[in-house]
Amino acid sequence: MANYTPLPKTFASTEAMAEFVATLSGEAVAPACDSASSQGGRMAGEAALAAVDPVAYGASRNHLDGAVTRLSPYLRHGILSLDEVRNHALAAVADPRQAEKFIQELAWRDYWQRIYLAYPDRIWNDVEAYKTGFDADEYDTALPADIINAQTGVTCLDQFITMLYETGYLHNHARMYLAAYVVHWRRVRWQAGAVWFLEHLLDADPASNNLSWQWVASTFSKKPYIFNLDNVAKYTGHDINTRMSDNRILACSYEKLNKLLFPNLGPVHG
Ligand SMILES: Cc1cc2nc3c(=O)[nH]c(=O)nc-3n(C[C@H](O)[C@H](O)[C@H](O)COP(=O)(O)OP(=O)(O)OC[C@H]3O[C@@H](n4cnc5c(N)ncnc54)[C@H](O)[C@@H]3O)c2cc1C
């Protein structure tokens, strides 16, 4: 009979646990994020669910300091089910229409999962060609070091990258900004960015993550997603630096950005 050595169950710190897991798997493990900002387990999941306010969510979800729920790690790891979250939201409102926005977002998660099940090859392959005027082979395959090191020189983006590393969480808008910057400003393939996010997000999910990267990149949508500094300023609070002098390359009109980022496309209408 094989002789098994019991694995340790307690560690001096999260870092020590991550190091131990790395020795078992033989793979590098991303630096541990601040676990205190996100507690695991069913009780913590139920507490997060009890705090959901679908009405406030509908009114403010696009803002970084809006009433977003941070339920994604619990949903991702099966601690909460989509069904129970939807039922909870419906029970929390007087009229089901008040929970509509929130349930629509849950539906996105369900949609990406169904695509993954039906077409697993879409997770790492371009679903369609880029609609940016560039072929896939014109994009770099590796993420530049300044992005990895949060030293792009675009201050708001460096803040988002630091937030990702420190908390393992990013608001949806911040995820979209970083993805768009990686793919469209730096012309790096979405796959490199998707791997990077998967290494650091507590809710890291191949379907929601990779298909959202493809949506931003335009390989799974009609056009590339881009943003400008006005948009960041509109949706972020005082904690994010949106001064023009610290974020110059984002301080443009959409017309100018389209010309700069997609010179092969010609004038953009609509
Ligand atoms: C580039 C990019 C990468 C992403 N990577 C992931 C990922 O790895 N894992 C992940 O769970 N989500 C991912 N998302 C989707 C979304 O950003 C997160 O689900 C959401 O920000 C999680 O925070 P929350 O729980 O506070 O969301 P809330 O806004 O409170 O939404 C409630 C729940 O609805 C679901 N949801 C909300 N928005 C979306 C969306 N756009 N797509 C799919 N489900 C959504 C989530 O399960 C979320 O927990 C990604 C989005 C982008 C643009």
The ligand as an SDF file (V2000), in Angstrom:
LIG
                    3D

 53 58  0  0  0  0  0  0  0  0999 V2000
  -11.8120   41.8000  -20.0340 C   0  0  0  0  0  0  0  0  0  0  0  0
  -12.8040   41.2080  -19.0670 C   0  0  0  0  0  0  0  0  0  0  0  0
  -12.4720   40.0950  -18.3190 C   0  0  0  0  0  0  0  0  0  0  0  0
  -13.4130   39.5270  -17.4380 C   0  0  0  0  0  0  0  0  0  0  0  0
  -13.0440   38.4050  -16.7220 N   0  0  0  0  0  0  0  0  0  0  0  0
  -13.9620   37.8110  -15.9070 C   0  0  0  0  0  0  0  0  0  0  0  0
  -13.6200   36.6340  -15.1780 C   0  0  0  0  0  0  0  0  0  0  0  0
  -12.5060   36.0900  -15.2770 O   0  0  0  0  0  0  0  0  0  0  0  0
  -14.5690   36.1040  -14.3410 N   0  0  0  0  0  0  0  0  0  0  0  0
  -15.8140   36.6530  -14.2170 C   0  0  0  0  0  0  0  0  0  0  0  0
  -16.6320   36.1280  -13.4370 O   0  0  0  0  0  0  0  0  0  0  0  0
  -16.1670   37.7530  -14.9120 N   0  0  0  0  0  0  0  0  0  0  0  0
  -15.2810   38.3540  -15.7450 C   0  0  0  0  0  0  0  0  0  0  0  0
  -15.6370   39.4970  -16.4270 N   0  0  0  0  0  0  0  0  0  0  0  0
  -17.0130   39.9730  -16.3410 C   0  0  0  0  0  0  0  0  0  0  0  0
  -17.2550   41.0560  -15.2520 C   0  0  0  0  0  0  0  0  0  0  0  0
  -16.3060   42.0830  -15.3700 O   0  0  0  0  0  0  0  0  0  0  0  0
  -17.1910   40.4690  -13.8480 C   0  0  0  0  0  0  0  0  0  0  0  0
  -18.0410   39.3460  -13.7400 O   0  0  0  0  0  0  0  0  0  0  0  0
  -17.6500   41.4900  -12.8070 C   0  0  0  0  0  0  0  0  0  0  0  0
  -16.9310   42.6750  -12.9170 O   0  0  0  0  0  0  0  0  0  0  0  0
  -17.4770   40.8810  -11.4260 C   0  0  0  0  0  0  0  0  0  0  0  0
  -17.7030   41.8370  -10.4250 O   0  0  0  0  0  0  0  0  0  0  0  0
  -19.0300   41.8360   -9.5680 P   0  0  0  0  0  0  0  0  0  0  0  0
  -19.2940   40.4910   -9.0130 O   0  0  0  0  0  0  0  0  0  0  0  0
  -18.9200   42.9690   -8.5930 O   0  0  0  0  0  0  0  0  0  0  0  0
  -20.0960   42.1400  -10.6980 O   0  0  0  0  0  0  0  0  0  0  0  0
  -21.5710   42.7420  -10.6560 P   0  0  0  0  0  0  0  0  0  0  0  0
  -21.5820   43.9140  -11.5680 O   0  0  0  0  0  0  0  0  0  0  0  0
  -22.0310   42.9440   -9.2870 O   0  0  0  0  0  0  0  0  0  0  0  0
  -22.4450   41.6240  -11.3870 O   0  0  0  0  0  0  0  0  0  0  0  0
  -23.0660   40.5320  -10.6880 C   0  0  0  0  0  0  0  0  0  0  0  0
  -22.6340   39.2450  -11.3380 C   0  0  0  0  0  0  0  0  0  0  0  0
  -23.0660   39.1900  -12.6920 O   0  0  0  0  0  0  0  0  0  0  0  0
  -22.0720   38.5780  -13.4990 C   0  0  0  0  0  0  0  0  0  0  0  0
  -21.5790   39.5580  -14.4830 N   0  0  0  0  0  0  0  0  0  0  0  0
  -21.6180   40.9070  -14.3880 C   0  0  0  0  0  0  0  0  0  0  0  0
  -21.1150   41.4830  -15.5100 N   0  0  0  0  0  0  0  0  0  0  0  0
  -20.7290   40.4580  -16.3070 C   0  0  0  0  0  0  0  0  0  0  0  0
  -20.1400   40.3910  -17.5970 C   0  0  0  0  0  0  0  0  0  0  0  0
  -19.8600   41.4930  -18.3190 N   0  0  0  0  0  0  0  0  0  0  0  0
  -19.8570   39.1610  -18.1210 N   0  0  0  0  0  0  0  0  0  0  0  0
  -20.1400   38.0290  -17.4190 C   0  0  0  0  0  0  0  0  0  0  0  0
  -20.7330   38.0370  -16.1960 N   0  0  0  0  0  0  0  0  0  0  0  0
  -21.0150   39.2390  -15.6480 C   0  0  0  0  0  0  0  0  0  0  0  0
  -20.9470   38.1400  -12.5820 C   0  0  0  0  0  0  0  0  0  0  0  0
  -21.1190   36.7910  -12.2290 O   0  0  0  0  0  0  0  0  0  0  0  0
  -21.1300   39.0660  -11.3860 C   0  0  0  0  0  0  0  0  0  0  0  0
  -20.6350   38.5230  -10.2010 O   0  0  0  0  0  0  0  0  0  0  0  0
  -14.7090   40.0900  -17.3200 C   0  0  0  0  0  0  0  0  0  0  0  0
  -15.0320   41.2350  -18.0640 C   0  0  0  0  0  0  0  0  0  0  0  0
  -14.0890   41.7920  -18.9210 C   0  0  0  0  0  0  0  0  0  0  0  0
  -14.4740   43.0200  -19.7100 C   0  0  0  0  0  0  0  0  0  0  0  0
  1  2  1  0
  2  3  1  0
  2 52  2  0
  3  4  2  0
  4  5  1  0
  4 50  1  0
  5  6  2  0
  6  7  1  0
  6 13  1  0
  7  8  2  0
  7  9  1  0
  9 10  1  0
 10 11  2  0
 10 12  1  0
 12 13  2  0
 13 14  1  0
 14 15  1  0
 14 50  1  0
 15 16  1  0
 16 17  1  0
 16 18  1  0
 18 19  1  0
 18 20  1  0
 20 21  1  0
 20 22  1  0
 22 23  1  0
 23 24  1  0
 24 25  2  0
 24 26  1  0
 24 27  1  0
 27 28  1  0
 28 29  2  0
 28 30  1  0
 28 31  1  0
 31 32  1  0
 32 33  1  0
 33 34  1  0
 33 48  1  0
 34 35  1  0
 35 36  1  0
 35 46  1  0
 36 37  1  0
 36 45  1  0
 37 38  2  0
 38 39  1  0
 39 40  1  0
 39 45  2  0
 40 41  1  0
 40 42  2  0
 42 43  1  0
 43 44  2  0
 44 45  1  0
 46 47  1  0
 46 48  1  0
 48 49  1  0
 50 51  2  0
 51 52  1  0
 52 53  1  0
M  END
$$$$
